[in-house]
Amino acid sequence: MHDLAALAVRTIPAIVELVPPGPAGALGRLNAPGDLSARPRTRPGRPGPGVDGLTAERLLGALERFVARHDWTVGANLVGEEVQPPPRAHQYGFATAGGESAALAAARRLDGFRPGVADHIAALVRALAADPAVAPLLAADGEAEGGEAAIAAAHGAVHIALGVAVAGAVVQHVDPPGFVDAAAATVGLGLGAAARLLRETPMPAAYAGALLAKVRAEYLLPRRAGGSVQVRGHRFALAERDLPGEADFSATGIVAGTDGGAIVRTGIAEGWLRVTLVVPAGRPAPFPDEPDDGWDWEEVAEVSWHAAEGLAALGSLGKQTPPWPGDYRVRVYASGRDDGDAEFEHHRLVVWAAPAAPPILWRSTDRVGHRLRGEPEPERVRGPEYAYRWLRRSELQHAATVTVVTGATAADVVRAFGGDPDRPEPLREDAQDQVMVLDAGDAVLAVENNGYAGSHREVLVAASAGGRAASMYWNVNGLTGSPSPSAAGSWPSTSRGGARTGRRSWPGCSTASTSPGPASARARASSRWSDSPGAGSAPRTSPGSGRPASATAPAETPVTIRPAASHSDGGGALRRQPQQEVHRDARRVQRPPGTAVLGGVQHSRLGRRHRGRAAGDLAGVDRPRRLDRRGAG
């Protein structure tokens, strides 16, 4: 070991001079705080864990000539018992991935030819790092000047040099076969050993201050982050450090401030929730005078907290708050807590610097908040969208068209879609051109999974010959439409919807009637209603008047698009049923494999006249540009 330490002391300074700062900094940050630094994403591998191909190639180019020419002779035998001898067979082979770094490929080959050599080199590097002669060289990386990048590069370079020095001596003793490039194997094995050590070695003492200075210099406002945050015990936290397990929500019913952050009370007990964090450039306007973000918030409250250091973290969203100590304010918004369903619960946090102040409860409408504040719980009123939530978990969630017809039989509706009610056939798994027709008593329901014929003018006019017809479609792009032709044949423009949300919009349905006068109206609903596929209103058109009798509420007798109880899993999810009735045609549109069946329905393939026309692709229609002409999906 003494001879190897002497070789390392002689060689490390020369190698450090050759190592580029970029790759050195990438490896030097392997043990840096992952939520603050640009720590590289690495792919583990036995000879070189934590080293990506590009970094390995850059370092091979910088060190290859030095390694090939240097004298790595060490008197002691460096090949221990942990390194297995070469295979006895005269024939053997190795598999390498195309485009793999030459250094990493050579390291893998040598480690395969002499199993254990990579682990042996890593063990020697770890032992030398504590050697009295070598340790001072590794500690010198903390003396680098020039900020975070310079400290990280110096930290990485000196450890890379140690790894390559040890690998050079061991590779020479192993005597690689002709199919292994000794210089490339030395660099690859040396980088792998250095990466293992760097993952275990604390960053230099000066690094934390340099990193904080860098973060503060690069921190910009306003900023916004969104994603999923884990909930445990009905809560998640915005925190600088671990927070107490208990919190008092009696003041606001939703959020409690504490030293170093805030704890938010959720409706679900465990799981993941959608959370948005906003840090504005200044103090936000009082609620509800702030700009509308499209969500129908049920609870809104704000509290203060004191940051000892700044950069409070919000779960998987990382450290997003300002990187300075001081007093801060957080306003928390929540909707859907009463449902206990992560799919429909959403939270928003707005953070800004402000003096400490008492909590403010801006809005209090949900039952969870009342219960936590010790107040009588209000009666729970579910919005119209609640009956349609099963769509979000069904095969219709991505793209579908729903058509409701009054004054017609199921056979009439099949004919309006161009099908033949006298030619039923079983529903196929790959059926992409079918309409499912259900006689619901007061109306006939037609559903197309990833279809759009029900949005065509001629279909709606034909279907409404004896009454009225309403249709609505949505697709995977979040585009929706509810076209409605007037008696004169002119078409109002379709759009992205009657009610917008922070993520997407879903319009209400519109009617098509053979009565004179315009037959189009769009219903404005709350965001929670409009955010649900299929949850729209069909305005009732008075016969002969052409004016909607109600454009703000659903029809008096809404038809719920729900499978029959015998065909449901109990939660509204659709399941496949064999031998359902369908009707034939040849139109096909693209759709994911598999199909769903509504209980008690007939299925019809669509007529030729509706082939190849996307929803909204009609004369006079302002068709959304992103709409796929090949299908509603």
C-alpha positions in Angstrom: 0.0 0.0 0.0 2.9 2.3 0.7 4.2 2.0 -2.9 0.7 2.6 -4.3 0.3 5.7 -2.1 3.6 7.1 -3.3 2.5 6.5 -6.9 -0.7 8.4 -6.2 1.0 11.3 -4.6 3.3 11.7 -7.6 0.6 11.2 -10.2 -2.5 13.1 -8.9 -1.2 16.7 -9.5 -0.3 15.8 -13.1 -3.7 14.2 -13.8 -5.6 17.1 -12.1 -4.0 19.5 -14.6 -5.5 17.5 -17.5 -9.0 17.0 -16.2 -11.6 19.4 -17.9 -13.6 21.4 -15.4 -17.0 20.4 -16.9 -16.8 16.7 -16.4 -14.9 17.2 -13.1 -17.8 19.4 -11.8 -20.4 16.8 -13.0 -18.7 14.1 -10.9 -17.9 16.5 -8.1 -21.6 17.2 -7.5 -22.5 13.5 -7.1 -23.1 14.1 -3.3 -24.3 17.7 -3.6 -27.9 18.5 -2.4 -30.0 17.1 -5.2 -32.8 19.7 -4.8 -30.5 22.7 -5.3 -27.7 21.7 -7.6 -27.7 20.5 -11.2 -26.6 17.1 -10.0 -26.1 14.9 -13.1 -28.5 12.1 -13.9 -26.4 8.9 -13.9 -26.8 5.3 -14.9 -25.4 2.8 -12.5 -23.0 0.1 -13.8 -20.6 -2.2 -12.1 -17.3 -0.8 -13.5 -18.4 2.8 -13.5 -21.5 3.6 -11.4 -22.5 7.3 -11.6 -20.6 8.0 -14.9 -22.5 8.8 -18.0 -21.1 8.0 -21.5 -20.5 11.7 -22.5 -18.5 12.4 -19.3 -16.5 9.3 -19.7 -15.7 10.1 -23.3 -14.6 13.6 -22.5 -12.3 12.4 -19.8 -10.9 9.6 -22.0 -10.0 12.2 -24.6 -8.3 14.3 -22.0 -6.3 11.5 -20.2 -5.8 8.8 -22.8 -2.3 9.9 -24.0 -1.0 10.5 -20.5 -2.3 7.1 -19.3 -0.8 5.2 -22.3 2.6 6.8 -21.8 2.9 6.8 -18.0 4.9 4.3 -16.0 2.5 2.6 -13.6 5.0 0.2 -12.1 4.5 -0.6 -8.5 6.7 -3.1 -6.6 3.9 -4.7 -4.6 1.5 -7.2 -6.2 -1.8 -5.3 -6.4 -4.0 -8.2 -7.6 -5.6 -9.7 -4.6 -7.6 -12.9 -4.1 -10.8 -11.0 -4.8 -9.8 -10.7 -8.5 -10.6 -14.0 -10.2 -8.3 -15.5 -12.8 -9.1 -15.4 -16.5 -11.5 -18.0 -17.8 -9.9 -21.3 -18.8 -11.9 -21.6 -22.0 -10.1 -20.7 -25.2 -13.3 -19.0 -26.6 -15.5 -16.5 -25.0 -17.4 -13.4 -26.0 -18.7 -10.1 -24.7 -21.8 -8.1 -25.6 -21.7 -4.3 -25.7 -24.4 -1.7 -26.5 -24.1 0.4 -29.6 -22.8 3.9 -28.9 -21.4 3.0 -25.5 -18.4 5.0 -24.3 -15.1 3.4 -25.2 -13.8 3.9 -21.7 -16.9 2.2 -20.0 -16.9 -0.6 -22.6 -13.3 -1.4 -22.0 -13.8 -1.3 -18.3 -16.7 -3.8 -18.6 -14.7 -6.1 -20.8 -11.8 -6.2 -18.4 -14.1 -6.7 -15.4 -15.8 -9.5 -17.3 -12.4 -11.1 -18.2 -11.1 -10.7 -14.6 -14.2 -10.6 -12.4 -13.8 -8.5 -9.3 -11.2 -6.1 -10.7 -13.6 -3.1 -10.6 -14.6 -3.8 -7.0 -10.9 -4.3 -6.1 -9.9 -0.9 -7.6 -12.8 0.8 -5.8 -11.7 -0.7 -2.4 -8.1 0.4 -3.0 -9.2 4.0 -3.8 -11.4 4.1 -0.7 -8.4 3.0 1.5 -6.0 5.4 -0.1 -8.4 8.3 0.5 -7.7 7.9 4.2 -3.9 7.5 3.8 -2.0 10.2 5.6 0.0 10.9 2.5 -2.9 11.1 0.1 -5.7 12.7 2.3 -4.1 16.2 2.3 -4.3 16.2 -1.6 -8.0 15.4 -1.5 -8.7 18.1 1.1 -7.1 20.8 -1.0 -10.3 20.9 -3.2 -12.0 23.1 -0.5 -9.4 25.9 -1.2 -10.7 26.5 -4.7 -11.9 30.0 -5.6 -14.5 31.1 -8.1 -17.8 30.0 -6.6 -19.8 26.8 -6.7 -18.6 25.6 -10.1 -14.9 25.9 -9.3 -15.3 24.1 -5.9 -17.3 21.3 -7.5 -14.7 20.9 -10.3 -11.8 20.9 -7.9 -13.6 18.3 -5.7 -14.2 16.1 -8.7 -10.9 16.5 -10.4 -8.7 15.4 -7.4 -10.9 12.3 -6.8 -10.8 11.4 -10.5 -7.0 11.7 -10.4 -6.9 9.3 -7.5 -9.1 6.8 -9.2 -7.2 6.8 -12.4 -3.8 6.5 -10.6 -4.9 3.4 -8.7 -6.6 1.9 -11.8 -3.4 2.5 -13.9 -1.3 0.4 -11.5 -3.9 -2.4 -11.1 -4.6 -2.7 -14.8 -0.8 -3.1 -15.5 -0.7 -6.0 -13.0 -3.8 -7.6 -14.5 -2.2 -7.6 -17.9 -5.3 -7.1 -20.1 -5.8 -9.3 -23.1 -5.5 -7.9 -26.6 -9.2 -7.2 -27.0 -9.2 -4.7 -24.1 -7.7 -1.3 -24.6 -5.6 -0.8 -21.5 -5.7 3.0 -21.5 -9.5 3.1 -22.0 -10.0 0.4 -19.3 -7.8 2.4 -16.9 -9.9 5.6 -17.4 -13.2 3.7 -17.2 -12.3 1.8 -14.1 -10.7 4.8 -12.5 -13.9 7.0 -13.1 -16.1 4.2 -11.7 -14.0 4.0 -8.5 -13.9 7.8 -8.1 -17.7 8.0 -8.6 -18.3 5.5 -5.8 -16.1 7.4 -3.5 -17.6 10.8 -4.4 -21.1 9.6 -3.6 -19.9 8.8 -0.1 -17.7 11.8 0.5 -19.1 15.0 2.0 -18.9 18.1 -0.1 -16.1 20.6 0.8 -17.0 22.9 3.7 -17.1 26.0 1.4 -19.5 24.4 -1.0 -22.7 25.0 0.9 -22.1 28.8 1.0 -21.0 28.9 -2.6 -24.1 27.0 -3.7 -26.5 29.2 -1.7 -24.9 32.3 -3.3 -25.4 30.8 -6.7 -29.0 29.9 -6.0 -29.7 33.4 -4.8 -28.0 35.0 -7.8 -30.1 32.9 -10.2 -33.4 33.0 -8.3 -36.1 34.8 -10.4 -39.6 35.9 -9.7 -42.4 35.2 -10.4 -42.1 31.4 -10.4 -44.5 28.6 -10.6 -44.2 24.8 -10.0 -46.8 22.1 -10.2 -47.0 18.4 -9.7 -48.0 15.6 -7.4 -47.2 15.8 -3.7 -47.4 12.9 -1.3 -50.0 13.1 1.5 -49.5 11.3 4.8 -52.0 11.4 7.7 -54.3 13.9 5.9 -51.5 16.4 5.5 -48.5 17.7 3.4 -46.0 20.4 4.3 -44.2 23.4 2.9 -41.1 23.2 5.1 -37.4 24.0 5.5 -37.0 20.9 7.6 -39.0 18.1 9.2 -42.1 19.5 10.9 -44.0 18.3 13.9 -46.4 15.5 13.3 -49.3 17.4 14.9 -50.8 20.8 13.9 -53.7 22.9 15.0 -56.1 23.7 12.2 -58.8 25.2 14.3 -58.2 28.7 13.1 -58.5 28.2 9.4 -59.6 24.6 8.9 -57.0 24.1 6.1 -53.5 25.4 7.0 -51.4 25.9 10.1 -48.2 28.0 10.2 -45.2 26.7 12.1 -41.6 27.7 12.5 -40.0 26.9 9.1 -43.1 26.4 7.1 -46.7 25.5 6.9 -48.8 22.3 7.2 -51.8 21.8 4.9 -54.8 19.6 5.9 -56.1 17.5 3.0 -59.3 15.5 2.4 -57.6 12.3 1.5 -55.7 10.4 4.2 -52.8 9.0 2.1 -51.7 9.2 -1.5 -50.7 11.8 -4.0 -52.4 15.1 -4.8 -52.1 17.7 -7.5 -50.6 20.8 -6.0 -49.6 24.1 -7.6 -47.1 26.5 -5.9 -46.8 30.1 -7.0 -44.3 32.7 -5.8 -45.4 36.1 -7.3 -43.1 39.0 -7.8 -45.1 41.0 -5.2 -48.0 40.8 -2.7 -51.0 39.2 -4.4 -54.4 40.9 -4.5 -56.8 40.1 -1.7 -59.0 37.1 -2.4 -61.2 37.1 -4.5 -59.9 40.2 -6.3 -56.9 38.4 -7.7 -56.9 37.1 -11.3 -59.2 34.2 -11.9 -57.2 31.0 -12.2 -60.2 29.0 -13.4 -60.8 26.9 -10.3 -63.8 26.9 -8.1 -62.1 27.0 -4.7 -64.1 25.9 -1.7 -61.6 26.9 1.1 -59.1 29.7 1.0 -57.0 30.8 4.0 -53.6 32.3 4.7 -51.1 32.2 7.5 -47.6 33.5 8.4 -44.4 31.6 9.1 -40.8 32.5 9.7 -38.0 31.1 7.5 -34.7 30.6 9.2 -32.8 30.0 6.0 -35.3 30.2 3.1 -35.9 27.7 0.3 -38.7 25.7 1.9 -39.5 22.5 0.1 -42.9 21.3 -1.1 -42.5 17.5 -1.4 -41.4 16.3 -4.8 -41.7 19.9 -6.2 -38.4 20.7 -4.3 -37.2 23.9 -2.8 -39.1 26.7 -4.5 -39.6 29.5 -2.0 -37.3 32.5 -1.8 -33.7 31.6 -0.6 -33.6 34.3 2.1 -34.6 34.2 5.8 -37.4 36.3 7.1 -41.2 36.4 7.5 -43.4 34.9 4.8 -47.1 34.5 4.1 -48.8 31.6 2.4 -52.3 31.6 1.0 -53.7 28.1 0.6 -56.6 27.1 -1.7 -58.4 23.8 -1.7 -61.2 22.1 -3.6 -62.6 18.6 -3.5 -61.6 17.8 0.1 -65.1 16.6 1.0 -65.0 13.9 -1.7 -62.0 12.0 -0.3 -60.9 11.3 -3.9 -57.4 12.2 -5.0 -58.6 12.4 -8.6 -60.8 15.4 -7.8 -58.9 17.1 -4.9 -56.6 20.0 -5.8 -54.6 22.5 -3.8 -52.8 25.8 -4.7 -50.3 27.6 -2.5 -49.2 31.2 -3.1 -46.1 32.4 -1.1 -44.7 35.9 -0.7 -42.6 37.9 1.8 -44.7 39.8 4.3 -44.6 40.7 8.0 -46.2 38.3 10.5 -49.9 38.7 10.8 -53.0 36.8 12.1 -54.5 34.1 10.0 -57.2 35.1 7.5 -60.0 32.8 6.3 -61.1 34.1 2.9 -63.6 31.4 2.0 -65.1 28.5 4.0 -67.6 26.3 2.3 -66.5 22.7 2.6 -67.5 20.3 5.4 -63.9 19.3 6.3 -63.0 23.0 7.1 -66.1 23.5 9.2 -65.4 20.3 11.2 -61.8 21.3 11.9 -62.9 24.8 13.0 -65.5 23.3 15.3 -68.4 24.7 13.3 -71.6 23.0 12.3 -71.1 21.2 9.0 -73.1 22.6 6.1 -75.3 20.4 4.0 -73.2 18.8 1.2 -74.4 19.9 -2.2 -72.8 18.0 -5.1 -72.5 19.8 -8.4 -73.9 18.5 -11.7 -70.5 17.1 -12.7 -70.5 14.6 -9.8 -72.8 12.1 -11.8 -70.3 12.1 -14.6 -67.1 11.5 -12.7 -67.1 7.8 -13.7 -66.1 9.1 -17.2 -62.6 10.0 -15.9 -61.9 6.4 -15.1 -63.7 4.8 -18.1 -62.5 4.1 -21.6 -64.4 7.2 -22.7 -62.1 9.5 -20.8 -59.8 10.4 -23.6 -62.1 10.9 -26.6 -65.8 10.4 -27.2 -68.9 11.9 -28.6 -72.2 11.8 -26.7 -75.5 12.5 -28.5 -78.9 12.7 -26.8 -82.0 12.6 -28.9 -85.7 13.0 -28.0 -88.8 12.2 -30.1 -87.0 9.2 -31.7 -86.6 5.5 -31.3 -83.2 3.7 -31.0 -83.7 2.5 -34.6 -84.3 6.1 -35.8 -81.1 7.2 -34.1 -79.1 4.3 -35.7 -80.5 5.4 -39.1 -79.6 9.0 -38.5 -76.0 7.9 -37.9 -76.1 6.0 -41.2 -76.4 2.5 -39.7 -78.8 -0.3 -40.4 -80.8 -1.3 -37.3 -81.6 -4.6 -38.9 -78.0 -5.7 -39.2 -76.7 -6.1 -35.7 -73.3 -7.8 -35.0 -71.2 -8.5 -31.9 -69.0 -5.8 -30.6 -65.4 -6.4 -31.5 -62.4 -5.7 -29.3 -60.8 -3.6 -32.1 -64.1 -1.9 -33.1 -63.3 1.8 -33.7 -66.2 2.7 -35.9 -69.2 1.9 -33.7 -72.0 3.9 -32.1 -73.6 2.5 -28.9 -77.3 3.3 -28.7 -79.3 3.2 -25.5 -83.1 3.8 -25.2 -83.3 5.6 -21.8 -87.1 6.1 -22.0 -87.4 9.9 -22.3 -84.5 10.1 -24.7 -82.1 7.9 -26.8 -78.5 8.1 -26.0 -75.7 7.5 -28.6 -72.1 7.2 -27.5 -69.1 6.9 -29.7 -65.8 5.8 -28.2 -63.2 8.0 -30.0 -65.8 8.7 -32.7 -67.3 12.0 -33.8 -70.1 11.4 -36.3 -72.6 12.8 -33.7 -71.0 16.2 -34.1 -71.9 16.4 -37.8 -74.7 18.6 -38.9 -76.5 16.1 -41.1 -76.6 13.6 -38.2 -78.0 16.0 -35.7 -80.6 17.3 -38.2 -81.7 13.8 -39.1 -81.8 12.7 -35.5 -83.9 15.7 -34.4 -86.6 15.2 -37.1 -89.1 14.2 -34.4 -87.8 16.2 -31.5 -84.4 17.6 -30.5 -80.8 16.4 -30.5 -77.8 17.5 -28.5 -74.2 16.4 -28.9 -70.8 17.0 -27.3 -67.4 15.6 -28.0 -63.9 15.7 -26.4 -60.6 14.4 -27.4 -57.1 13.7 -26.0 -55.9 17.2 -26.8 -58.4 18.7 -24.4 -60.4 20.1 -27.4 -64.2 20.0 -27.0 -67.1 21.0 -29.1 -70.9 21.2 -29.2 -71.9 22.3 -32.7 -75.5 23.3 -33.4 -76.9 24.1 -36.8 -79.6 26.7 -37.3 -82.5 26.0 -39.5 -81.0 28.3 -42.2 -77.9 26.1 -42.3 -75.4 28.5 -40.9 -73.1 27.2 -38.2 -71.8 29.1 -35.1 -68.1 28.6 -34.4 -66.9 25.8 -32.2 -64.4 26.7 -29.5 -62.5 25.2 -26.7 -65.4 25.4 -24.4 -68.0 27.3 -22.5 -66.2 27.4 -19.2 -62.4 27.5 -18.8 -60.3 26.0 -16.1 -56.7 26.2 -15.1 -56.0 23.0 -17.1 -58.7 22.6 -19.8 -62.3 23.3 -20.5 -65.4 21.3 -21.2 -68.4 23.1 -22.9 -72.0 22.4 -22.4 -73.9 20.6 -25.0 -76.0 22.6 -27.6 -79.2 21.6 -29.3 -80.0 20.9 -32.9 -83.7 21.3 -33.9 -85.7 21.5 -37.1 -87.6 24.4 -35.6 -87.1 27.8 -37.2 -84.6 30.1 -35.8 -81.2 29.7 -34.2 -80.8 26.6 -32.1 -77.5 27.2 -30.3 -76.6 28.2 -26.8 -73.7 27.6 -24.6 -73.9 27.1 -20.9 -71.5 28.6 -18.5 -70.9 26.4 -15.5 -68.6 26.3 -12.5 -65.0 25.1 -13.2 -65.6 21.9 -11.3 -68.6 21.1 -13.5 -66.9 22.1 -16.8 -63.7 20.2 -15.9 -65.6 16.9 -16.3 -66.0 15.2 -19.7 -69.7 14.8 -20.5 -70.8 17.3 -17.8 -72.5 20.0 -19.9 -76.0 21.4 -20.3 -78.3 21.1 -23.2 -80.3 24.3 -23.4 -84.0 23.8 -24.0 -85.2 25.5 -27.1 -88.8 26.6 -27.1 -90.6 25.3 -30.2 -90.8 27.9 -32.8 -89.0 30.6 -30.8 -85.4 29.6 -31.5 -84.4 30.9 -28.1 -83.1 28.8 -25.3 -85.5 28.6 -22.3 -82.5 28.0 -20.0 -78.9 28.5 -20.8 -77.4 28.3 -17.3 -78.6 25.0 -15.9 -78.9 21.4 -17.2 -82.0 20.1 -18.7 -84.8 19.4 -16.3 -84.6 15.7 -17.0 -80.9 15.1 -17.5 -79.8 11.7 -18.9 -76.9 10.3 -17.0 -74.4 8.4 -19.2 -73.9 5.5 -16.9 -73.6 1.8 -17.4 -76.4 -0.4 -16.1 -75.8 -1.8 -12.6 -75.3 -5.3 -14.0 -72.6 -4.1 -16.3 -70.6 -2.0 -13.8 -68.0 -2.7 -11.3 -69.8 -0.7 -8.7 -67.7 2.4 -9.1 -69.0 3.4 -12.5 -66.1 1.8 -14.4 -67.0 0.0 -17.6 -66.2 -3.6 -18.3 -66.3 -5.6 -21.5 -69.4 -7.6 -22.3 -69.6 -10.2 -25.0 -72.1 -10.4 -27.8 -73.6 -6.9 -27.7 -75.6 -5.8 -30.7 -73.8 -3.6 -33.2 -74.5 -2.4 -36.8 -72.2 -2.5 -39.8 -70.3 0.1 -41.8 -66.7 0.5 -42.9 -65.5 3.8 -41.4 -62.5 3.4 -39.1 -60.7 5.9 -36.8 -57.6 5.5 -34.7 -58.2 4.5 -31.0 -56.3 2.6 -28.3 -57.0 -1.2 -28.3 -60.0 -2.4 -26.3 -63.6 -1.2 -26.1 -66.2 -0.6 -23.4 -69.8 -1.6 -23.5 -72.8 0.2 -21.9 -75.4 -2.1 -20.4 -78.5 -2.6 -22.4 -77.3 -0.8 -25.5 -77.2 -1.5 -29.2 -74.0 -0.7 -31.2 -74.1 0.5 -34.8 -71.2 1.0 -37.3 -71.6 4.4 -39.0 -72.8 5.1 -42.5 -70.5 5.9 -45.4 -71.6 9.6 -45.6 -69.8 10.2 -42.2 -66.5 8.7 -43.1 -63.3 10.7 -42.9 -64.8 13.9 -41.4 -63.5 15.1 -38.0 -65.6 16.8 -35.4 -66.1 20.4 -36.5 -64.8 19.8 -40.0 -67.9 21.3 -41.5 -68.6 24.2 -43.8 -68.7 27.5 -42.0 -67.3 26.1 -38.8 -64.3 27.7 -37.1 -62.6 24.4 -36.5 -59.9 24.3 -33.7 -56.5 24.1 -35.4 -55.1 21.3 -33.3 -58.1 19.0 -34.0 -56.9 15.7 -35.7 -58.8 15.3 -39.0 -58.4 11.6 -38.7 -60.5 11.3 -35.6 -61.7 13.0 -32.4 -58.7 11.4 -30.6 
